Amino acid sequence: MKKAKQLLLFIALLISSAVACKKQTAVNPPVIPVKPDTPFINLGHLNDLYIPVVFPDGSQAAGIYIYSAYPDYHPVEATGEGFTCIDDVSRAILVYLRSDGFNNDTSIQSKTFHLIQFILSMQAGDGYFYNFFQSDKTINTTGITSMAIQNWWSWRALQSLTEALPGIKNKNATLATGMDMAISKIIGNIKSDLANIPQTTEMVNGITIPQWLPSGSSTDQAATLILGLISYNEQTNDSLINSYIKKLADGILMMQKGTAAVFPYALILSSQNQWHAYGSDQSYALLKAGKFFHDTAYTAAAFSEIDHFYPWLISNGYKSGISLQFVSNQFQPILENSYEQIAYGFRPMVFAATEAFELTGQQKYADIAGHLAAWFLGANDASVYMYDSTSGRCFDAISTAAQVNLNSGAESTIEALLTFQRIEKYPGVMTALKMYKKK
């Protein structure tokens, strides 16, 4: 049974390209930028995507519509998959949980509670999570991007549950009990299925690749898993999980390539011989792991990517993906893609740079974070304001320098909100943002 699941996991990685809630594409006319004023946080569009859900057992929950279509921004489901998914619900929980109104606004609390109930109701008996819920009020249990397996949606569910639990305990004890049970289930699975995978490697295009990370070599998934497990261990101090976090972080370290002066400038590969911008939380997770374990090896690797690869991206045009080979004792690009550029490709870098700023107080990291965040405010190839604080919408993608996808689905909206929630805490980052944004 376990071998069958591993095969399904490999197939899921190939088909979903590690992103379960895929993007719509659209051909649209040029956009006249809207210049938002601070404060940037507007939950209006996210609230519009929020929808009550009733499970077959009668559980009252809520989801977040996956897509929202231009020009009227009506909600749209993902054809063949479902209308809401754990991938988006988990991240929406983080937005509401981190909002200034969470402690006092009963509406925000209620939304958070119902979204958490959605996650609990999507857990399979074996402890992992299904991803999509369908319009016929059933769980999609068979779709390749929805099966209860070791993949993005299970790690995101874990992260949102472990981060939310301390704040829920004194507000909704019954829900907190259910969260504890769900966390215990998936932690048990991680211990039995993943923690003891041998630390073997393979060669891909001349590059040594660790095989003990989720989906074989996915450092991006490993990063999300690390974030959830650190939150868990801050509450439990589980020694086996501590060891597993280090094992994941060590695998991420192995995937760092190049140096300060040598291409690809301390980039951390996402999977196999490929880097992609979306979901690349590796440096952010390493900074968190370094702080948690007081281990400078992890923080040094993160600082190196932030110090060298991020500025290279800024100076050489943002990339959506890079494939590498190691030939004649050097790394060479096989392929570089500039598009699509999405919010989910920038939020992780902004998080890493702001975390570096928090840990060191060095202004250069505030400058990098603000420069990257300015992508949302017109400092991009299309010269378009991707985020509009008057509506709370973020466009789905820059498809080319002359084409923007004007839809505003859950992922782009949530990732933009998470970005601005983060940077509004740091006046130095806000100063840099205002300097770099399109005037």
C-alpha positions in Angstrom: 0.0 0.0 0.0 2.8 2.4 0.9 4.6 1.7 -2.5 1.3 2.5 -4.3 1.0 5.8 -2.5 4.6 6.7 -3.3 3.8 6.0 -7.0 0.7 8.2 -6.8 2.8 10.9 -5.1 5.3 10.9 -7.9 2.5 11.1 -10.5 0.9 13.9 -8.6 4.2 15.8 -8.6 4.5 15.5 -12.4 0.9 16.4 -13.2 0.4 19.2 -10.7 3.9 20.7 -11.1 3.7 21.0 -7.3 0.8 23.5 -7.5 -2.6 22.0 -6.8 -4.8 25.0 -7.5 -3.7 25.8 -11.0 -4.0 29.2 -12.6 -6.4 30.3 -15.2 -5.0 32.1 -18.2 -6.6 35.1 -19.9 -5.9 37.6 -22.7 -6.7 41.1 -21.4 -6.3 44.7 -22.4 -3.7 46.9 -20.8 -4.5 48.0 -17.3 -4.5 51.6 -16.0 -2.6 51.4 -12.6 -4.5 52.2 -9.5 -2.3 53.7 -6.8 -3.3 52.4 -3.4 -2.8 54.5 -0.3 -1.7 52.9 3.0 -3.0 51.0 4.9 -2.7 48.3 2.3 -4.7 45.6 4.0 -8.2 45.2 2.7 -10.0 41.9 3.4 -13.0 42.8 1.2 -12.2 40.6 -1.8 -11.1 37.7 0.4 -14.4 38.0 2.3 -16.2 37.9 -1.1 -14.5 34.6 -1.9 -15.5 33.1 1.5 -18.4 30.7 1.2 -20.2 28.5 3.9 -19.9 24.8 3.3 -21.9 21.9 4.8 -20.2 18.5 4.8 -22.2 15.3 4.3 -22.0 14.6 8.1 -23.6 18.0 8.8 -20.5 19.8 9.9 -20.8 23.5 9.4 -17.6 24.9 7.8 -16.5 27.4 5.1 -14.3 27.5 2.1 -12.6 30.0 -0.2 -13.6 30.1 -3.9 -10.5 29.2 -5.9 -11.0 31.6 -8.8 -12.5 35.0 -9.4 -13.1 36.1 -13.0 -12.6 39.5 -14.6 -14.4 41.8 -15.1 -17.1 41.5 -12.4 -15.0 39.1 -10.3 -17.6 36.5 -9.8 -16.4 33.3 -8.1 -15.4 30.3 -10.3 -14.6 26.8 -9.4 -11.7 24.7 -10.7 -13.2 22.5 -13.4 -12.9 18.9 -12.6 -11.4 19.5 -9.2 -13.8 21.5 -7.0 -14.7 25.0 -6.0 -12.6 25.3 -2.8 -9.4 23.6 -1.6 -7.2 23.2 1.4 -4.4 24.9 -0.4 -6.3 28.2 -0.3 -8.3 27.7 2.9 -5.1 27.0 4.9 -3.5 30.2 3.7 -6.7 32.2 4.2 -6.7 31.1 7.8 -3.2 32.6 8.2 -4.5 35.9 6.8 -7.4 36.1 9.2 -5.3 34.8 12.1 -2.6 37.4 11.5 -5.0 40.3 11.0 -5.2 43.1 13.5 -8.9 42.4 14.1 -8.6 38.7 15.0 -8.5 39.1 18.8 -11.6 41.4 18.9 -13.6 41.1 15.7 -16.1 38.3 16.1 -16.7 38.2 12.3 -13.1 37.5 11.6 -13.0 34.9 14.4 -16.1 33.2 13.1 -14.6 33.0 9.6 -11.4 31.6 11.0 -13.3 28.9 13.0 -15.3 27.8 10.0 -12.3 27.6 7.8 -10.4 25.5 10.4 -13.5 23.2 10.5 -13.1 22.8 6.8 -9.6 21.5 7.2 -10.6 19.1 10.0 -13.4 17.7 7.8 -11.0 17.2 4.9 -8.7 14.9 6.9 -8.7 11.3 5.7 -8.7 8.4 8.2 -5.0 7.8 7.5 -4.1 11.3 8.7 -3.3 13.1 5.5 -5.7 15.6 3.9 -7.9 15.6 0.8 -7.6 18.9 -1.1 -10.7 19.7 -3.1 -14.4 20.0 -2.1 -16.9 19.8 -5.0 -20.1 21.6 -5.8 -22.1 18.4 -5.2 -21.1 18.8 -1.5 -18.7 15.9 -1.6 -14.9 15.6 -1.1 -12.8 14.9 -4.2 -11.0 11.8 -3.0 -9.6 10.5 -6.3 -8.3 13.5 -8.2 -4.5 13.5 -8.6 -4.4 17.0 -7.0 -6.8 16.1 -4.2 -5.9 12.6 -2.9 -4.9 12.3 0.8 -1.2 11.9 0.2 2.1 13.5 1.2 1.9 16.7 -0.7 1.5 20.5 -0.5 -2.1 20.5 0.8 -1.2 18.2 3.8 1.7 20.4 4.8 -0.3 23.6 4.5 -3.0 22.1 6.6 -0.4 21.2 9.2 1.1 24.7 9.1 -2.2 26.5 9.6 -3.4 24.2 12.3 -0.2 24.4 14.4 0.1 28.2 14.0 -3.6 28.7 14.8 -3.9 26.4 17.8 -2.5 28.6 20.5 -4.8 31.5 19.6 -7.9 29.2 19.3 -7.6 27.4 22.6 -9.0 30.3 24.7 -11.6 31.2 22.1 -13.1 27.9 21.0 -12.1 25.0 23.2 -14.1 22.4 21.3 -12.5 23.4 18.0 -9.1 23.4 19.6 -9.6 19.8 20.7 -10.4 18.7 17.2 -7.3 20.6 16.0 -5.2 18.7 18.5 -6.5 15.4 17.3 -5.9 16.3 13.6 -2.4 17.5 14.3 -1.6 14.3 16.3 -2.8 12.2 13.4 -0.6 13.8 10.7 2.4 14.0 13.1 2.1 10.3 13.6 2.2 9.8 9.9 5.2 12.0 9.5 7.0 10.0 12.1 6.1 6.6 10.6 6.3 7.5 6.8 8.9 10.2 6.5 11.2 10.7 9.5 13.3 7.6 8.9 13.7 7.8 5.1 17.4 7.1 4.5 19.5 10.0 3.4 20.4 8.8 -0.1 21.2 10.9 -3.1 21.0 10.8 -6.9 22.6 12.7 -9.8 20.5 14.8 -12.1 22.2 16.7 -14.9 25.5 16.5 -12.9 23.9 17.8 -9.7 23.7 15.8 -6.5 20.1 15.7 -5.3 18.8 14.5 -1.8 16.1 11.9 -2.0 14.7 12.1 1.5 12.7 15.3 1.1 8.9 15.3 0.4 8.2 14.1 -3.2 11.8 13.0 -3.3 13.6 16.3 -3.6 11.1 19.1 -3.1 12.8 21.7 -1.0 9.8 24.0 -1.4 7.5 21.4 0.2 10.1 20.8 2.8 10.1 24.5 3.7 6.4 24.5 4.3 6.6 21.4 6.3 9.5 22.9 8.4 7.3 25.9 9.2 4.4 23.7 10.4 6.7 21.4 12.4 8.5 24.3 14.1 5.1 25.7 15.2 4.3 22.3 16.5 7.5 21.8 18.4 7.4 25.2 19.9 4.4 23.8 21.8 5.6 20.2 22.3 9.4 19.9 22.0 9.1 16.5 20.4 12.7 15.1 20.0 11.9 13.0 17.0 10.3 15.9 15.2 13.3 18.1 16.1 15.6 15.6 14.4 13.3 15.4 11.3 13.2 19.2 11.0 17.0 19.2 10.9 17.0 16.4 8.3 14.7 18.5 6.1 16.8 21.6 6.6 20.0 19.6 5.8 18.4 18.5 2.5 17.6 22.1 1.6 21.3 23.1 2.3 22.4 20.4 -0.2 20.3 22.1 -2.9 22.0 25.4 -2.6 24.1 26.1 -5.7 26.7 28.7 -6.7 28.4 31.3 -4.5 28.4 35.1 -4.1 30.5 35.5 -7.2 29.5 32.4 -9.2 26.2 31.6 -11.0 23.6 30.8 -9.8 24.6 32.9 -6.8 23.6 30.7 -3.9 20.2 29.9 -5.4 18.4 27.1 -3.6 16.9 24.6 -6.0 13.2 23.8 -5.7 13.2 20.2 -6.9 15.7 18.1 -8.9 17.7 20.5 -11.1 15.0 23.1 -11.2 14.2 26.4 -9.3 10.8 28.0 -9.5 9.7 31.2 -7.9 6.3 30.0 -6.6 6.4 28.6 -3.1 10.1 29.1 -2.6 10.1 29.5 1.1 13.4 27.8 1.6 15.4 30.7 2.9 12.5 31.9 5.2 12.3 28.3 6.6 16.0 28.1 7.1 16.0 31.4 9.0 13.3 30.1 11.2 15.1 26.8 11.7 18.4 28.6 12.4 16.7 30.7 15.1 14.9 27.7 16.5 18.0 25.5 16.8 20.5 28.3 17.3 22.3 26.9 14.2 24.2 29.4 12.1 24.7 26.9 9.2 21.0 27.3 8.4 20.9 31.1 8.7 24.1 31.5 6.8 22.7 29.6 3.8 19.5 31.7 3.9 21.5 35.0 4.1 23.6 33.9 1.2 20.6 33.4 -1.1 19.0 36.7 0.0 22.3 38.5 -0.3 23.2 37.3 -3.8 20.5 35.4 -5.7 17.7 37.9 -4.8 19.7 41.0 -6.0 20.6 39.0 -9.2 16.9 38.4 -9.9 16.1 42.1 -9.3 18.9 43.3 -11.6 18.5 40.7 -14.3 14.7 40.6 -14.7 12.5 38.5 -12.5 12.4 34.8 -13.5 9.6 32.3 -12.9 11.9 29.3 -13.3 15.4 28.2 -14.0 16.8 24.7 -14.9 20.5 23.9 -14.4 23.1 21.5 -15.4 26.6 21.0 -13.9 29.1 20.7 -16.8 32.9 21.4 -17.0 32.9 22.2 -13.3 30.4 25.0 -13.5 26.6 25.5 -13.3 25.0 26.4 -16.6 21.4 27.3 -17.3 19.5 24.9 -19.5 16.3 27.1 -19.5 15.3 30.4 -18.0 11.6 31.5 -18.0 10.5 35.0 -17.1 6.7 34.3 -17.0 4.3 33.8 -15.5 5.1 36.1 -12.6 2.6 35.6 -9.7 2.1 36.9 -6.2 3.1 33.5 -4.9 6.5 33.9 -6.4 7.2 37.2 -4.6 5.6 36.7 -1.1 8.2 34.0 -0.1 11.1 36.2 -1.0 9.6 39.2 0.8 9.1 37.0 3.9 12.7 35.8 3.8 14.1 39.3 3.4 12.0 40.8 6.2 12.9 37.9 8.5 16.6 38.6 7.7 15.9 42.3 8.6 14.3 41.3 11.8 17.1 39.0 12.8 20.0 41.4 11.9 18.5 44.9 11.8 20.6 45.5 8.7 18.9 48.1 6.4 20.1 46.2 3.2 17.5 43.5 4.0 14.7 46.1 4.4 15.8 47.5 1.0 15.6 44.1 -0.7 12.2 43.3 0.9 10.8 46.7 -0.2 12.2 46.3 -3.7 10.7 42.9 -4.1 7.3 44.0 -2.6 7.2 46.9 -5.1 6.4 44.3 -7.8 2.9 44.4 -6.4 2.8 48.2 -6.9 3.9 48.6 -10.5 7.6 47.9 -10.4 7.2 45.0 -12.8 7.6 44.2 -16.5 4.1 45.3 -17.3 4.3 48.5 -15.2 0.9 47.6 -13.7 -0.2 47.8 -10.1 -1.0 44.2 -9.4 -2.6 44.9 -6.0 -5.4 47.4 -5.4 -6.0 48.3 -1.7 -9.4 49.8 -2.6 -10.8 46.4 -3.4 -8.3 44.0 -1.8 -7.8 42.3 -5.2 -4.5 41.1 -6.7 -4.3 40.2 -10.3 -3.5 36.6 -11.0 -0.4 36.9 -13.2 1.9 38.9 -15.4 1.8 36.6 -18.5 4.1 38.8 -20.7 5.4 42.3 -20.5 2.3 43.3 -22.5 -0.3 41.0 -21.0 -1.8 40.7 -17.5 -4.2 38.1 -16.3 -6.9 40.3 -14.7 -8.6 37.5 -12.8 -8.2 37.7 -9.0 -8.4 34.3 -7.5 -7.8 33.1 -3.9 -4.1 32.4 -4.2 -3.0 35.7 -5.7 -5.3 37.6 -3.2 -4.1 35.7 -0.2 -0.4 35.9 -1.1 -0.7 39.7 -1.6 -2.4 40.1 1.7 0.1 38.0 3.5 2.9 40.1 2.0 1.4 43.4 3.1 0.5 42.2 6.5 4.2 41.3 6.9 5.8 44.4 5.6 3.5 46.9 7.4 5.2 45.8 10.6 8.5 47.2 9.4 8.8 51.0 8.7 12.1 50.5 7.1 10.6 48.0 4.6 7.7 50.4 3.9 10.1 53.2 3.2 11.9 51.1 0.6 8.6 50.0 -0.9 7.5 53.6 -1.4 10.9 54.4 -3.0 10.8 51.5 -5.5 7.1 51.4 -6.4 5.8 52.9 -9.6 5.2 56.6 -9.1 
